[in-house]
Amino acid sequence: MKSKVISHIGKRETNQDRILAKKIDTDSYLYLVADVMGGYDNGDIAAEMVIDSLTTFLSNSSEFNENVIQKVINKANLSLRQYQEQHQSKLGSTLGGILISGKTAKTFWVGDVKILHYSNGKLCFESKAHNLSNELSETENSNDSINLSKYNHIVTRSIQGDVKKSVPSYQKLNLNKGDKLFIYSDGLHNIIDPQTLQFLLNKGDSTDSLIATINQRLQKEASDNASLILVEDFD
């Protein structure tokens, strides 16, 4: 199994995204992207605390399921809440994660970090962001004439100390040879959408070439921090 990583500063003063690609036991791998909340304090601290909490907990867990994922996110929430109370600081982070054991990927996300699964050159899974746009589109009274895209940036779930607002979504995926998995923050999916990624994957170039192309786009277009993990070679 191989992974490739990008983390780009964009036009920000610092890069506060945090990423992890780690083998956590003989047959399991953990991949995480934590993207800080706009307008919150100490974003880098929030993202680091989330990554550290999940890495420590999951590295010592004997099983990986929805209950375990919820438990570790609750633990991260507690850490952020304690920090906020001690430092009078408002912290928050969104999160996307993939746990791979053998030919199975267990994906989870809180907020708008995107997770994609491509198989045979086609997009077969795309995570649905926890944002106001998607929530409004699901309501019975939603109006098709409203431009919901303007609400894409308003996140409705995140890890920021409130357990009720940080319930993750979860999806189990079966992996085949040649499949590709992506996790990436909103600083990237505002520039390169899943259909564009599919087109680039099907050009027949190597994934090194794909990563180079994405980096070139980010150099020219990224205004926000942008991070990506590509996982492949599930032989």
Helices and strands as residue ranges (DSSP letters): E 2-8, E 18-25, E 28-36, H 43-59, H 66-87, E 93-101, E 104-110, E 114-119, E 122-126, H 132-138, G 148-151, G 163-165, E 169-174, E 180-184, H 186-189, H 194-201, H 207-221, E 226-232
